[in-house]
Amino acid sequence: MRTNAQVRPLICLPTYNERENLAAMLDAVLAAQPEFHVLVIDDDSPDGTGEIADARAEADPRIHVLHREGKEGLGKAYIAGFRWALAQRNDGAPYTHVFEMDADFSHDPRYLAPMLQACTEGGADLCVGSRYVPGGGTSGWPWHRQLLSRGGGAYARMVLGLPVRDPTAGFICLSRIVLERLDLGALATRGYGFQIELKYRALAAGFRVVEVPIVFVERVRGESKMNGKIAAEALVQVLMLRVRG
């Protein structure tokens, strides 16, 4: 898919110790979508991920790097990326769409085109790459990961009344207007619960959210950042969102 001259997408790619994946991921993304830009948001990775990102950015004007001083959580990384996207320009024009995407190949770059199309041609303000709509799924997950994902999604839908089938999904395309109108400072969740809060606030603000099917693949290299503490935080934050309305 070649993007329209007026469509300028940016991928926010948070990293922490992704040395084994980053270079290959950048190659795959830019091969699939040569007109996209990528912002690597590195949380001071001790394995040298940030240095790899810097070298790639020096060699390719489509790649940018945002260094943060330490590991503050996925939510904070994305908020920093969103603010960067709103402040920066691509060839003198603003970025029109911003993606959230994992750096470990769990999210396949081939889905970038249909997700962007859902926003540019399908009228969506926010498109979710969904594992739990027809045509979607997961590959390589153990049973307990399946249970955690499906259970967490069902819990969020029940407590918050979310119509989204995959509220914990982390592969997302947002139109610029969503980021401009949401109060980014009010997004309080630091970990993976951030994905639920972002969708909840977008829907509460009246934005149109759609889902397109993806197959989520378990990472091959590196270590997953998901743990019990992050899952527990998400459960608590869902209740807090409900209480605050």
Backbone bond lengths (Angstrom), bond angles and torsions (degrees), N, CA, C in turn:
res aa  C-N    CA-C-N  psi(-1)  N-CA   C-N-CA  omega(-1)  CA-C   N-CA-C  phi
1 M - - - 1.467 - - 1.518 110.16 -
2 R 1.331 117.18 122.58 1.454 121.00 171.72 1.512 107.96 -91.14
3 T 1.326 116.19 131.76 1.452 119.50 -177.05 1.520 109.60 -80.91
4 N 1.325 115.78 146.31 1.453 122.37 174.30 1.522 109.69 -58.89
5 A 1.342 116.69 148.75 1.465 120.52 -176.63 1.522 112.19 -58.30
6 Q 1.339 116.68 -27.52 1.459 119.88 -179.47 1.523 112.95 -86.55
7 V 1.339 117.14 -8.01 1.462 121.20 -179.11 1.528 108.47 -98.95
8 R 1.332 116.00 119.57 1.469 120.57 -177.04 1.530 108.63 -126.75
9 P 1.327 117.55 93.17 1.463 120.97 -176.94 1.536 111.61 -85.93
10 L 1.321 113.66 147.17 1.467 122.07 174.86 1.520 108.29 -127.95
11 I 1.328 116.98 134.02 1.463 121.74 175.14 1.515 108.91 -101.26
12 C 1.323 116.98 123.62 1.465 122.16 172.48 1.524 107.83 -90.34
13 L 1.328 115.15 120.64 1.467 121.47 -173.43 1.528 108.78 -122.72
14 P 1.337 118.31 91.23 1.469 119.51 178.90 1.521 110.88 -70.26
15 T 1.331 116.58 141.52 1.462 120.21 179.77 1.521 110.98 -136.69
16 Y 1.307 113.75 141.65 1.470 122.11 167.77 1.520 106.20 -149.26
17 N 1.323 115.84 111.75 1.462 121.79 -176.87 1.530 112.39 55.30
18 E 1.325 115.09 56.93 1.471 121.29 177.81 1.529 110.76 -117.31
19 R 1.314 116.33 31.96 1.464 120.95 -179.69 1.528 112.20 -54.76
20 E 1.321 116.67 -37.61 1.461 120.55 -176.41 1.530 112.98 -72.23
21 N 1.330 116.92 -18.95 1.461 120.33 -173.04 1.527 114.93 -113.40
22 L 1.331 118.10 -27.07 1.453 120.01 -164.23 1.524 113.92 -61.02
23 A 1.326 118.42 -51.61 1.468 120.24 -176.26 1.526 111.14 -59.60
24 A 1.330 116.49 -44.82 1.466 120.20 -179.92 1.527 110.77 -65.51
25 M 1.339 116.61 -36.52 1.458 120.00 179.56 1.517 111.23 -66.53
26 L 1.320 117.15 -43.29 1.461 120.19 177.83 1.529 110.51 -61.63
27 D 1.323 116.64 -42.39 1.466 120.71 177.96 1.532 110.81 -60.00
28 A 1.325 116.17 -44.90 1.461 120.47 -177.04 1.525 111.77 -66.61
29 V 1.322 116.44 -42.74 1.464 120.32 -179.36 1.530 110.88 -63.83
30 L 1.319 116.91 -48.16 1.460 120.30 -175.24 1.522 112.24 -76.13
31 A 1.315 117.72 -21.48 1.464 120.11 171.98 1.525 110.00 -72.57
32 A 1.332 116.29 -39.34 1.466 120.76 179.94 1.523 111.62 -72.82
33 Q 1.348 116.34 -38.11 1.461 121.52 -176.11 1.525 109.52 -137.20
34 P 1.329 118.39 81.64 1.462 121.34 -173.82 1.527 114.65 -62.18
35 E 1.342 117.65 -21.21 1.458 119.79 -176.32 1.524 112.70 -92.92
36 F 1.311 117.35 -1.99 1.458 121.17 176.82 1.530 109.85 -76.90
37 H 1.324 115.42 156.63 1.456 121.87 166.70 1.522 108.42 -110.42
38 V 1.333 116.67 155.63 1.465 122.43 -179.82 1.522 109.07 -128.26
39 L 1.325 115.79 131.89 1.462 121.99 173.02 1.524 108.34 -110.17
40 V 1.327 116.64 112.23 1.463 121.42 174.71 1.525 107.52 -85.15
41 I 1.333 115.84 123.34 1.471 121.24 -179.55 1.523 106.54 -109.93
42 D 1.320 116.17 99.14 1.465 119.43 -173.48 1.524 111.21 -102.84
43 D 1.324 115.33 130.86 1.467 122.40 -178.31 1.527 111.40 -93.50
44 D 1.337 115.97 54.11 1.463 121.74 176.74 1.533 111.17 55.23
45 S 1.328 116.07 49.98 1.461 121.19 -178.25 1.533 110.88 -59.38
46 P 1.326 118.04 127.00 1.467 119.52 179.43 1.526 114.29 -73.39
47 D 1.343 117.47 -10.48 1.470 119.41 -177.57 1.531 113.18 -90.29
48 G 1.339 117.85 3.54 1.462 120.08 177.53 1.512 114.93 93.24
49 T 1.327 117.86 10.04 1.465 120.47 178.69 1.530 111.27 -57.05
50 G 1.326 116.51 -41.90 1.461 120.41 -178.97 1.513 112.97 -61.59
51 E 1.322 116.88 -37.67 1.454 120.97 179.04 1.531 111.15 -67.64
52 I 1.320 116.64 -37.80 1.471 120.06 176.23 1.525 109.41 -63.22
53 A 1.333 115.99 -43.60 1.464 120.07 179.27 1.527 111.02 -61.29
54 D 1.316 117.21 -42.69 1.466 120.76 179.54 1.526 111.38 -61.26
55 A 1.330 116.16 -43.60 1.461 119.99 -179.49 1.525 110.96 -63.23
56 R 1.313 116.48 -40.89 1.462 119.79 179.29 1.525 111.32 -67.93
57 A 1.322 117.09 -38.31 1.459 120.94 179.38 1.525 111.31 -66.00
58 E 1.317 115.84 -34.65 1.468 120.32 178.62 1.526 111.14 -65.17
59 A 1.316 115.60 -32.45 1.459 120.64 -175.79 1.521 113.76 -92.41
60 D 1.333 117.99 -14.74 1.466 120.71 -173.92 1.529 109.64 -141.04
61 P 1.330 118.70 115.65 1.470 121.08 -177.47 1.519 113.95 -67.53
62 R 1.326 118.00 -9.84 1.470 120.46 177.58 1.524 112.01 -81.79
63 I 1.326 116.92 -12.01 1.471 121.64 -176.93 1.526 109.25 -106.40
64 H 1.310 116.04 133.54 1.465 123.11 180.00 1.519 108.19 -128.92
65 V 1.316 116.83 158.58 1.465 121.02 -178.08 1.524 109.41 -133.94
66 L 1.319 115.14 134.23 1.463 122.23 173.08 1.520 107.08 -120.23
67 H 1.338 116.38 113.75 1.456 120.86 179.60 1.524 109.82 -92.74
68 R 1.323 115.57 132.00 1.468 120.31 174.30 1.530 107.90 -113.47
69 E 1.315 115.73 156.60 1.466 119.98 -169.95 1.522 113.93 -75.54
70 G 1.292 118.31 -20.06 1.460 119.84 -179.26 1.511 110.87 -168.23
71 K 1.311 115.95 177.83 1.462 122.39 -177.70 1.531 109.15 -83.00
72 E 1.330 115.69 107.30 1.466 121.07 -177.53 1.521 113.22 -112.67
73 G 1.319 117.18 1.51 1.447 119.65 179.08 1.517 112.44 110.63
74 L 1.325 115.26 155.59 1.455 122.18 -176.24 1.526 111.90 -62.00
75 G 1.329 116.16 -42.50 1.458 119.77 -178.22 1.515 112.48 -59.88
76 K 1.319 116.59 -45.95 1.460 120.83 179.73 1.520 111.29 -64.67
77 A 1.323 116.62 -36.40 1.465 119.99 177.85 1.527 110.59 -63.23
78 Y 1.318 116.98 -44.79 1.458 119.29 -179.30 1.527 111.73 -67.46
79 I 1.314 117.47 -39.65 1.464 119.34 177.92 1.527 110.52 -60.60
80 A 1.335 116.78 -42.45 1.468 120.39 176.19 1.531 110.31 -60.57
81 G 1.320 116.81 -41.01 1.456 120.71 178.26 1.519 112.31 -65.92
82 F 1.332 117.03 -41.43 1.465 120.79 178.68 1.529 110.68 -61.58
83 R 1.323 115.95 -43.14 1.468 119.41 -179.75 1.529 110.92 -65.52
84 W 1.310 116.12 -38.47 1.468 120.08 175.91 1.524 109.74 -61.25
85 A 1.327 116.71 -45.37 1.463 121.39 -178.41 1.522 111.87 -61.63
86 L 1.312 117.02 -38.23 1.460 120.85 179.87 1.523 112.05 -71.19
87 A 1.322 116.30 -29.28 1.468 120.66 -174.98 1.529 112.97 -88.83
88 Q 1.323 117.63 -27.21 1.464 121.52 -173.63 1.530 111.14 -96.01
89 R 1.335 114.77 167.17 1.453 120.47 -179.14 1.525 110.69 -131.84
90 N 1.310 114.30 154.07 1.465 122.59 178.95 1.527 107.61 -113.59
91 D 1.339 116.31 108.65 1.467 121.44 -177.90 1.526 111.61 54.61
92 G 1.320 115.73 40.65 1.458 120.73 176.31 1.504 115.16 85.50
93 A 1.326 118.10 -4.40 1.464 121.85 -179.02 1.526 109.69 -120.26
94 P 1.333 118.06 152.45 1.465 120.29 -178.53 1.524 112.18 -72.24
95 Y 1.322 115.52 154.89 1.462 120.73 170.62 1.527 108.23 -67.23
96 T 1.317 116.05 135.25 1.468 120.59 -176.19 1.527 113.02 -97.48
97 H 1.334 116.46 -26.56 1.465 121.08 -178.45 1.523 108.85 -141.09
98 V 1.321 115.31 143.03 1.456 121.20 -178.08 1.524 108.79 -127.58
99 F 1.328 115.67 129.14 1.464 122.24 178.92 1.522 110.73 -101.65
100 E 1.317 115.61 146.29 1.464 122.95 160.65 1.529 106.73 -101.11
101 M 1.324 115.89 136.68 1.465 119.28 -177.13 1.520 109.92 -157.56
102 D 1.326 117.42 142.02 1.458 121.81 176.58 1.526 110.56 -79.64
103 A 1.335 115.64 152.86 1.467 121.16 -177.64 1.526 113.31 -94.28
104 D 1.328 118.16 3.66 1.468 120.62 -170.94 1.528 113.97 -106.10
105 F 1.331 117.57 14.05 1.464 124.16 -179.74 1.523 113.65 73.57
106 S 1.328 117.76 9.96 1.464 118.85 170.72 1.524 110.40 -65.19
107 H 1.325 115.76 -31.37 1.458 122.15 177.31 1.525 108.35 -104.22
108 D 1.312 116.55 117.73 1.455 122.12 -176.05 1.535 110.17 -81.14
109 P 1.342 117.86 128.91 1.473 120.35 179.56 1.523 114.64 -58.49
110 R 1.336 117.90 -18.07 1.467 118.58 -179.27 1.524 112.52 -66.74
111 Y 1.345 116.82 -15.82 1.462 119.50 179.21 1.528 112.73 -87.25
112 L 1.313 117.48 -6.62 1.465 119.61 -178.63 1.529 111.27 -60.41
113 A 1.322 116.83 -43.87 1.466 120.82 -176.68 1.528 112.64 -62.16
114 P 1.341 120.04 -52.12 1.470 118.41 -179.56 1.524 112.89 -65.98
115 M 1.327 117.82 -30.14 1.463 119.26 177.95 1.529 111.08 -68.82
116 L 1.329 116.10 -43.53 1.459 119.07 177.06 1.523 110.58 -63.92
117 Q 1.319 116.19 -40.20 1.465 120.58 -179.90 1.522 111.62 -62.09
118 A 1.327 117.13 -34.38 1.464 120.30 178.13 1.523 111.26 -61.47
119 C 1.334 116.24 -29.64 1.469 120.36 179.01 1.523 111.92 -88.60
120 T 1.321 117.67 -41.20 1.460 119.99 -175.25 1.518 113.01 -79.05
121 E 1.339 116.78 -34.01 1.462 120.33 -177.01 1.522 112.95 -116.35
122 G 1.328 116.49 -23.69 1.463 119.89 -176.07 1.512 114.87 -93.72
123 G 1.314 117.89 -3.71 1.454 120.60 175.71 1.513 115.87 82.19
124 A 1.338 117.27 10.31 1.464 119.39 179.58 1.528 110.16 -81.95
125 D 1.320 115.79 147.00 1.460 121.59 171.66 1.523 110.33 -91.57
126 L 1.316 115.92 -30.31 1.462 122.62 179.50 1.518 107.73 -140.80
127 C 1.317 116.76 125.50 1.464 121.52 178.56 1.521 109.34 -112.90
128 V 1.312 115.81 130.23 1.462 123.02 179.83 1.526 109.53 -103.83
129 G 1.322 116.84 126.31 1.460 120.70 169.44 1.517 107.37 -77.53
130 S 1.319 116.48 104.50 1.467 121.73 -164.83 1.526 113.15 -105.69
131 R 1.333 114.26 133.93 1.457 120.78 176.25 1.514 112.41 -84.05
132 Y 1.342 117.05 -16.48 1.459 119.92 -166.90 1.523 113.89 -120.50
133 V 1.327 116.22 27.99 1.455 120.98 166.84 1.525 106.99 -112.28
134 P 1.344 118.44 162.05 1.469 119.74 -179.35 1.522 111.94 -52.81
135 G 1.330 115.39 130.01 1.457 121.81 -177.74 1.518 113.14 97.80
136 G 1.338 117.28 -15.10 1.458 121.45 179.12 1.516 111.39 -94.07
137 G 1.330 115.91 172.80 1.454 119.25 178.50 1.514 111.25 171.08
138 T 1.317 115.44 -170.51 1.461 122.57 177.82 1.519 108.50 -131.27
139 S 1.337 115.19 157.14 1.466 120.25 178.97 1.516 109.41 -136.70
140 G 1.324 115.59 128.35 1.453 120.56 175.50 1.513 115.18 84.75
141 W 1.332 117.49 11.81 1.467 119.80 -179.19 1.525 111.00 -87.33
142 P 1.338 118.00 137.44 1.465 120.31 170.97 1.528 109.63 -72.90
143 W 1.315 115.80 165.01 1.465 119.89 -174.16 1.519 112.48 -60.73
144 H 1.370 117.60 -36.72 1.461 118.87 -176.65 1.527 111.51 -70.16
145 R 1.339 117.70 -29.37 1.467 120.40 176.00 1.526 110.17 -70.65
146 Q 1.323 116.12 -39.39 1.463 120.36 175.15 1.524 110.83 -60.04
147 L 1.337 115.37 -45.22 1.453 120.35 -178.29 1.523 111.22 -63.37
148 L 1.331 116.73 -43.26 1.456 121.49 -179.58 1.528 110.93 -62.96
149 S 1.319 116.84 -44.14 1.454 121.04 -178.10 1.521 112.04 -67.77
150 R 1.312 115.91 -50.74 1.467 118.86 -178.26 1.524 111.53 -67.80
151 G 1.341 115.78 -39.63 1.457 119.17 179.02 1.518 112.27 -65.72
152 G 1.336 116.29 -42.62 1.459 119.79 178.37 1.509 112.02 -64.09
153 G 1.326 116.92 -38.98 1.454 120.12 177.94 1.510 112.57 -66.30
154 A 1.344 116.66 -42.92 1.461 120.61 178.97 1.530 111.05 -63.69
155 Y 1.328 115.46 -40.01 1.469 120.93 178.33 1.530 110.90 -61.45
156 A 1.336 116.84 -46.49 1.469 121.15 -179.87 1.522 110.92 -64.03
157 R 1.321 117.41 -41.44 1.465 119.80 179.73 1.521 111.12 -64.67
158 M 1.326 116.69 -39.86 1.456 120.51 -178.21 1.533 111.39 -69.59
159 V 1.333 117.12 -48.16 1.465 121.01 -175.35 1.523 111.61 -70.12
160 L 1.339 117.00 -40.07 1.463 120.69 -173.67 1.522 113.47 -101.61
161 G 1.326 116.79 -7.22 1.459 119.50 -178.43 1.520 112.93 69.00
162 L 1.319 116.67 31.73 1.455 120.48 -177.05 1.527 111.07 -74.89
163 P 1.319 118.12 133.42 1.462 120.89 176.94 1.525 112.78 -84.41
164 V 1.318 118.22 -1.12 1.462 122.73 -176.43 1.528 109.42 -81.77
165 R 1.339 116.85 130.39 1.453 120.50 -177.89 1.532 112.69 -72.61
166 D 1.325 117.02 -26.03 1.470 121.16 -177.80 1.531 109.46 -128.21
167 P 1.334 117.43 70.39 1.462 119.77 -175.05 1.523 114.29 -68.64
168 T 1.336 118.38 -18.55 1.468 119.90 179.53 1.527 112.37 -91.83
169 A 1.329 117.68 1.95 1.462 121.48 -177.67 1.525 111.24 -59.30
170 G 1.348 115.79 141.89 1.453 120.68 -179.65 1.515 114.14 -112.79
171 F 1.324 117.71 8.99 1.462 122.52 176.99 1.520 106.56 -107.46
172 I 1.331 117.02 106.20 1.457 122.04 -167.77 1.518 110.19 -140.57
173 C 1.320 116.35 145.80 1.465 122.82 169.26 1.525 108.29 -118.96
174 L 1.329 115.97 125.68 1.469 121.37 -179.88 1.518 109.96 -116.64
175 S 1.316 116.48 133.86 1.452 119.79 169.89 1.526 108.68 -71.44
176 R 1.310 115.96 149.41 1.462 121.38 -175.57 1.534 112.04 -55.06
177 I 1.321 116.46 -36.97 1.456 120.25 -176.08 1.528 111.97 -59.43
178 V 1.341 117.05 -31.05 1.469 120.21 178.83 1.526 109.84 -63.41
179 L 1.329 116.70 -46.23 1.460 120.85 -178.73 1.523 111.45 -69.31
180 E 1.323 116.59 -32.12 1.462 119.62 179.49 1.519 111.88 -70.17
181 R 1.312 117.51 -33.82 1.467 120.66 -173.70 1.529 114.07 -93.97
182 L 1.322 116.87 -26.60 1.464 118.37 177.96 1.525 109.95 -74.30
183 D 1.312 116.01 147.75 1.465 121.23 173.18 1.528 107.03 -83.32
184 L 1.324 116.33 96.15 1.460 120.10 -176.20 1.518 111.68 -62.73
185 G 1.333 116.95 -31.11 1.457 120.23 178.73 1.514 113.36 -67.42
186 A 1.338 116.79 -19.34 1.466 120.68 -179.56 1.521 112.64 -85.58
187 L 1.328 117.61 -9.81 1.464 120.77 177.44 1.524 107.98 -74.57
188 A 1.317 116.32 107.67 1.466 120.34 -166.67 1.521 114.49 -98.25
189 T 1.329 118.29 -19.17 1.457 120.26 -173.22 1.522 110.58 -76.67
190 R 1.330 116.46 130.77 1.463 120.94 -176.57 1.522 112.75 -88.68
191 G 1.328 117.18 -37.64 1.455 121.17 -173.89 1.517 112.86 -94.71
192 Y 1.342 116.27 -147.47 1.446 121.20 -174.06 1.526 112.81 -70.06
193 G 1.321 118.11 -16.35 1.455 120.95 173.64 1.516 112.25 -63.77
194 F 1.327 116.04 -15.57 1.460 120.88 175.78 1.522 110.93 -55.62
195 Q 1.337 116.74 -35.84 1.456 119.78 -178.13 1.525 110.98 -64.08
196 I 1.321 116.81 -37.93 1.462 120.34 177.46 1.519 110.03 -67.83
197 E 1.334 116.54 -46.46 1.465 120.43 -177.34 1.529 111.38 -61.71
198 L 1.324 117.69 -41.34 1.455 120.59 -178.66 1.527 110.91 -61.54
199 K 1.323 117.46 -45.52 1.463 120.63 179.99 1.530 110.18 -66.31
200 Y 1.319 116.58 -41.36 1.462 121.08 -179.80 1.531 110.99 -60.57
201 R 1.315 116.99 -46.00 1.462 120.66 -178.18 1.530 111.33 -70.22
202 A 1.322 117.11 -35.58 1.458 119.81 177.62 1.531 110.76 -64.55
203 L 1.325 116.17 -43.79 1.465 119.84 178.16 1.537 111.27 -66.08
204 A 1.332 116.62 -40.68 1.458 120.45 179.29 1.527 111.43 -63.59
205 A 1.331 116.44 -28.59 1.464 120.85 179.57 1.523 112.01 -83.73
206 G 1.327 117.30 -1.35 1.456 121.06 175.59 1.508 115.22 93.48
207 F 1.318 117.62 10.85 1.463 120.14 179.84 1.528 110.94 -79.93
208 R 1.326 114.57 151.92 1.468 120.35 -179.69 1.520 109.86 -89.60
209 V 1.320 115.90 123.56 1.464 122.83 -179.09 1.523 109.03 -113.64
210 V 1.331 116.82 128.67 1.461 120.95 176.61 1.528 108.59 -125.55
211 E 1.327 115.72 162.18 1.465 121.54 178.42 1.523 109.88 -122.32
212 V 1.331 115.32 136.71 1.459 120.63 171.87 1.525 107.12 -119.91
213 P 1.324 118.10 145.30 1.473 120.18 -174.01 1.526 112.63 -73.29
214 I 1.333 114.82 138.91 1.463 121.98 170.43 1.527 107.88 -135.80
215 V 1.312 115.98 160.10 1.469 121.55 169.56 1.527 106.94 -107.51
216 F 1.318 115.56 118.40 1.469 122.69 -179.62 1.528 108.10 -88.18
217 V 1.326 116.03 126.58 1.470 121.34 -175.99 1.528 109.42 -109.45
218 E 1.303 117.57 131.75 1.464 121.74 178.12 1.523 109.89 -62.55
219 R 1.316 116.15 139.07 1.466 120.33 -178.07 1.533 111.25 -58.93
220 V 1.333 115.06 148.53 1.461 121.90 178.13 1.523 110.35 -98.73
221 R 1.348 116.51 -38.67 1.464 121.86 -177.09 1.524 110.15 -118.43
222 G 1.333 114.75 145.20 1.455 119.91 178.65 1.519 112.33 85.16
223 E 1.334 115.46 177.80 1.457 121.04 -175.34 1.522 111.19 -110.42
224 S 1.327 116.27 140.22 1.459 121.74 176.19 1.525 110.28 -65.51
225 K 1.330 116.32 144.86 1.464 121.08 179.28 1.534 111.71 -91.45
226 M 1.338 116.60 -8.14 1.457 119.76 -179.50 1.520 111.27 -71.82
227 N 1.339 116.68 135.53 1.460 121.03 175.46 1.526 109.34 -149.83
228 G 1.334 116.27 177.11 1.452 121.12 -176.33 1.521 113.37 -62.88
229 K 1.318 116.58 -36.29 1.469 120.44 179.94 1.524 111.22 -63.62
230 I 1.325 116.03 -42.58 1.459 120.48 179.14 1.522 110.73 -65.39
231 A 1.338 117.07 -41.77 1.458 120.84 178.90 1.523 111.10 -64.16
232 A 1.322 116.99 -41.09 1.471 120.85 179.47 1.520 110.97 -64.81
233 E 1.342 116.64 -40.15 1.458 119.63 177.99 1.516 110.72 -60.32
234 A 1.339 116.12 -41.11 1.457 119.87 -179.70 1.522 111.35 -61.85
235 L 1.330 117.47 -41.96 1.468 121.04 179.09 1.518 111.27 -61.29
236 V 1.321 116.56 -44.09 1.463 121.13 -179.77 1.522 110.64 -66.39
237 Q 1.327 117.03 -42.98 1.463 120.26 -177.86 1.525 111.65 -65.69
238 V 1.315 117.94 -32.99 1.469 119.96 175.89 1.523 110.09 -61.72
239 L 1.328 117.42 -43.70 1.459 120.57 177.39 1.522 111.11 -63.74
240 M 1.329 117.32 -40.69 1.455 120.77 179.70 1.532 111.44 -64.19
241 L 1.319 116.37 -38.50 1.469 119.88 176.36 1.517 110.68 -61.84
242 R 1.315 115.87 -40.72 1.460 120.46 179.06 1.526 111.25 -64.28
243 V 1.326 115.57 -43.28 1.465 120.62 -179.60 1.526 111.03 -63.81
244 R 1.341 115.96 -43.04 1.463 120.31 -179.39 1.524 112.45 -74.52
245 G 1.334 115.70 -16.80 1.458 119.18 178.52 1.510 113.26 76.09
